[in-house]
Amino acid sequence: MSCRKSITLIALLSTLLAAQLVQAQGFGRRYRIEDNDPPPTEVVIARWRFGTNGLIGHMGWSHNYPDSEQNLNEFVDQTTRIDIETLSYRLLELGSPEIFDYPFAYVSEPGEMELTEQEVVNLREYIERGGFVLIDDFDSVYEDHMANLREEMHRVFPDHNFERLDADHPIFDLIFTVRDLQTMAPYVSGGELIYWGFVNSQGEVAIVACHNNDLANFWEWYGNPRYPLQPATEAFRMGVNFLVHSMTH
């Protein structure tokens, strides 16, 4: 290859790389992650972006977005009478006042969570006003992830603690009956699946934290052979129960 052709090729590759980098600038620090303009349905799922400690490149909050939301919404639409559409989801900053417009919020990778002071204030008010948060996608492979979540929640509610939810808790029998809380265990990391509940001042479960599980993976990849139908189905059923709980409690 001639020197001139080599220079031309390098210049072309540099241009393509620069274009990709420009395109990558957006909501995320490394990838283009866009908000969605949802239809005016009865319920809209909110995905929260929060302050991070950078353990997962400041991007853990975005895992499985938006495919997991879209597939869950489709399942809810087909199995309930809830007014919801595939695009009924939003991407919101936890520090924004907009979070109070959406009673159901999803949080990914709390092991990376490092809340700002405004986020602490917003989360406390959100819970006390009856909002519900589903926390997902963290496991015991990294021991500090659950400890990090507890520490951050202690900043929000110093006198409150997580309580373990057993299979006989009503939240697992609200619309669909989920009898075995370990169905998804063989397909995720970390060992025994533990569902932790956080109760608000009215005595209602306001947060469910799915330790050693990743519901959003099952929602997004349920058509992949790595995720057999039964555990994926249970993940969708749990999602419906949690969503309906947020609307009725």
Summary of the structure (lengths in Angstrom):
residues: 249
radius of gyration: 19.8
end to end distance: 69.8
largest distance: 75.4
contacts: 775
relative contact order: 0.14
helix: 42%
strand: 17%
